[in-house]
Amino acid sequence: TNEPVMAKHMEYKGMLIVSKVKSRNMFSDIGSGLKSLVGGELKGLSKLTADVREELILELREKAVQAGANAIVGLRMETNSIFDGVLDMVVSGTAVYFAR
Protein backbone atom coordinates (compact mmCIF):
# COMPACT_ATOMS: atom_id res chain seq x y z
CA THR A 1 0.00 0.00 0.00
CA ASN A 2 1.10 3.57 -0.53
CA GLU A 3 -0.72 5.27 2.33
CA PRO A 4 -1.19 4.29 5.99
CA VAL A 5 -4.80 3.29 6.68
CA MET A 6 -6.99 5.95 8.32
CA ALA A 7 -4.17 8.49 8.57
CA LYS A 8 -5.47 11.96 9.50
CA HIS A 9 -2.12 13.60 8.85
CA MET A 10 0.70 12.36 6.65
CA GLU A 11 4.02 14.00 5.85
CA TYR A 12 6.38 12.61 3.24
CA LYS A 13 10.01 12.42 4.40
CA GLY A 14 11.62 11.20 1.19
CA MET A 15 12.67 8.17 -0.80
CA LEU A 16 14.88 5.60 0.93
CA ILE A 17 17.12 3.14 -0.93
CA VAL A 18 19.46 0.53 0.52
CA SER A 19 21.40 -2.16 -1.29
CA LYS A 20 23.90 -4.89 -0.64
CA VAL A 21 25.99 -7.28 -2.72
CA LYS A 22 27.03 -10.55 -1.11
CA SER A 23 28.40 -13.89 -2.17
CA ARG A 24 28.02 -17.41 -0.82
CA ASN A 25 30.98 -19.21 0.66
CA MET A 26 32.96 -21.82 -1.27
CA PHE A 27 31.41 -24.81 0.54
CA SER A 28 27.89 -23.56 -0.10
CA ASP A 29 28.75 -23.11 -3.78
CA ILE A 30 29.91 -26.72 -4.09
CA GLY A 31 26.77 -28.05 -2.40
CA SER A 32 24.49 -25.81 -4.45
CA GLY A 33 26.21 -26.84 -7.66
CA LEU A 34 25.54 -30.49 -6.93
CA LYS A 35 21.97 -29.82 -5.80
CA SER A 36 21.19 -27.86 -8.97
CA LEU A 37 22.02 -30.96 -11.03
CA VAL A 38 19.26 -33.01 -9.39
CA GLY A 39 16.80 -30.23 -8.54
CA GLY A 40 15.40 -28.95 -5.27
CA GLU A 41 15.91 -26.01 -2.96
CA LEU A 42 19.37 -24.46 -2.84
CA LYS A 43 19.49 -23.92 0.92
CA GLY A 44 22.72 -21.92 0.86
CA LEU A 45 21.26 -19.42 -1.59
CA SER A 46 17.91 -19.33 0.26
CA LYS A 47 19.71 -18.54 3.53
CA LEU A 48 21.86 -15.87 1.86
CA THR A 49 18.76 -14.22 0.36
CA ALA A 50 16.89 -14.26 3.69
CA ASP A 51 19.90 -12.88 5.59
CA VAL A 52 20.47 -10.04 3.12
CA ARG A 53 16.76 -9.17 3.12
CA GLU A 54 16.70 -8.94 6.95
CA GLU A 55 19.86 -6.79 6.99
CA LEU A 56 18.41 -4.40 4.41
CA ILE A 57 15.05 -4.08 6.19
CA LEU A 58 16.87 -3.21 9.41
CA GLU A 59 19.02 -0.67 7.55
CA LEU A 60 15.91 0.84 5.91
CA ARG A 61 14.22 1.17 9.32
CA GLU A 62 17.26 2.99 10.70
CA LYS A 63 17.24 5.41 7.75
CA ALA A 64 13.51 6.05 8.22
CA VAL A 65 14.02 6.94 11.89
CA GLN A 66 16.88 9.28 10.95
CA ALA A 67 14.55 10.98 8.43
CA GLY A 68 11.92 11.50 11.16
CA ALA A 69 9.49 8.91 9.75
CA ASN A 70 7.38 6.36 11.58
CA ALA A 71 6.47 4.26 8.52
CA ILE A 72 7.68 3.19 5.11
CA VAL A 73 5.16 2.88 2.28
CA GLY A 74 5.47 1.58 -1.26
CA LEU A 75 8.14 -0.93 -0.22
CA ARG A 76 9.88 -2.64 -3.14
CA MET A 77 12.50 -5.40 -3.11
CA GLU A 78 14.57 -6.41 -6.09
CA THR A 79 17.03 -9.29 -6.28
CA ASN A 80 19.56 -9.81 -9.05
CA SER A 81 22.28 -12.34 -9.63
CA ILE A 82 25.38 -10.51 -10.80
CA PHE A 83 27.15 -13.76 -11.58
CA ASP A 84 27.02 -17.28 -10.18
CA GLY A 85 26.90 -17.17 -6.39
CA VAL A 86 26.83 -13.36 -6.09
CA LEU A 87 23.56 -11.73 -5.04
CA ASP A 88 22.60 -8.07 -5.39
CA MET A 89 19.53 -6.94 -3.47
CA VAL A 90 17.96 -3.47 -3.48
CA VAL A 91 15.15 -2.36 -1.16
CA SER A 92 13.40 0.97 -1.57
CA GLY A 93 10.37 2.76 -0.19
CA THR A 94 8.99 6.14 0.81
CA ALA A 95 9.50 7.32 4.37
CA VAL A 96 6.43 8.99 5.88
CA TYR A 97 5.34 10.37 9.22
CA PHE A 98 1.65 9.85 9.93
CA ALA A 99 -0.82 10.30 12.76
CA ARG A 100 -4.25 8.68 13.21
Solvent accessible surface area in square Angstrom, and as a share of the most:
residue,aa,sasa,rsa
1,T,135,0.79
2,N,104,0.53
3,E,102,0.46
4,P,19,0.12
5,V,101,0.58
6,M,153,0.68
7,A,34,0.27
8,K,176,0.75
9,H,94,0.42
10,M,49,0.22
11,E,75,0.34
12,Y,127,0.48
13,K,71,0.30
14,G,32,0.31
15,M,126,0.56
16,L,17,0.09
17,I,95,0.48
18,V,5,0.03
19,S,63,0.40
20,K,56,0.24
21,V,85,0.49
22,K,71,0.30
23,S,70,0.45
24,R,30,0.11
25,N,95,0.49
26,M,125,0.56
27,F,152,0.63
28,S,26,0.17
29,D,53,0.27
30,I,99,0.50
31,G,39,0.37
32,S,9,0.06
33,G,36,0.35
34,L,114,0.57
35,K,83,0.35
36,S,68,0.44
37,L,146,0.72
38,V,124,0.71
39,G,40,0.38
40,G,59,0.57
41,E,101,0.45
42,L,49,0.24
43,K,148,0.63
44,G,27,0.26
45,L,58,0.29
46,S,48,0.31
47,K,132,0.56
48,L,21,0.10
49,T,30,0.17
50,A,37,0.28
51,D,57,0.29
52,V,1,0.00
53,R,84,0.31
54,E,108,0.49
55,E,58,0.26
56,L,0,0.00
57,I,42,0.21
58,L,99,0.49
59,E,61,0.27
60,L,3,0.01
61,R,148,0.54
62,E,92,0.41
63,K,78,0.33
64,A,6,0.05
65,V,111,0.64
66,Q,152,0.67
67,A,39,0.30
68,G,39,0.38
69,A,10,0.08
70,N,82,0.42
71,A,25,0.19
72,I,47,0.24
73,V,11,0.07
74,G,34,0.33
75,L,90,0.45
76,R,154,0.56
77,M,76,0.34
78,E,73,0.33
79,T,67,0.39
80,N,63,0.32
81,S,85,0.55
82,I,93,0.47
83,F,132,0.55
84,D,131,0.68
85,G,10,0.09
86,V,21,0.12
87,L,11,0.06
88,D,26,0.13
89,M,3,0.01
90,V,43,0.25
91,V,0,0.00
92,S,16,0.10
93,G,3,0.02
94,T,38,0.22
95,A,0,0.00
96,V,0,0.00
97,Y,94,0.36
98,F,36,0.15
99,A,43,0.33
100,R,166,0.61
